[in-house]
Amino acid sequence: MREVIFDTETTGLDPKTGDRMVEIGCVEMVGRVETGRSYHAYYNPERDMPSAAEAVHGLSISFLETKPRFSETADELLEFLGDAPLVAHNAGFDFGFLNAELERIGRESIAMDRMVDTVAIARKKHPGAKLSLDALCTRYGIDRSHRVKHGALLDAELLAQVYVELTGGRQIGLELAADTVEDPHAAAEKVVETVIGRRSDQPFREPRPHAASENELARHREFVEGIKDAIWAR
């Protein structure tokens, strides 16, 4: 099954009061395995950037005002999302901003039944524990050493690994370089380039068929019928 793990960065907490989405990062998985495909975009929010929000993600309005508006690249994003389930951490927040942007340009909202919330999954699996992305990375031994500030693509990459652990378990190291970059904008873009560069080295793998062929089914029936004194036939 194809799933898209995604994260957003915004100007604040509530799209109903005028806050806007300024960044989105998406990672494609098929059968809980990353395919190597990702999508990333910054957006001009056409408004100011509150200092509290900038402190979280490091994206200033001077950096974002040169980026396209959401309406200019919405089709690219929707094509990448397709009809797959969408996985996010505290997903109601990210869905709220994504749908607010779509509604603002007269596009159909994404159905909430496509939402998979890793906070809800983690709350059931680890009741009473800390549920932040950082806390879950620590719990599962996932390297987040390059996460100086929040960044949508890096957080989606980390969340993809957390999601695998929450739904079965498979330790994966992110293995990003630990370079120090003074400028926060350069740091954000360097993290994105690092993640995209790492992913571009991975060949895209088409989903493998998992259903048995007719020949395999016939051979299985022949094998089962040849079992003497089978317990299911008693």
Secondary structure, DSSP 4 states (H G I P E B T S, - for coil): -EEEEEEEEESSS-GGGT--EEEEEEEEEETTEEEEEEEEEE---SS---HHHHHHH---HHHHTTSPPHHHHHHHHHHHHTT--EEETTHHHHHHHHHHHHHHTTPPPPPGGGEEEHHHHHHHHSTTS--SHHHHHHHHT---TT-SS--HHHHHHHHHHHHHHHTT-------------SSHHHHHHHHHHHHHHHHHTSPP-PPPP-SPPHHHHHHHHHHHHT-TT-GGG-
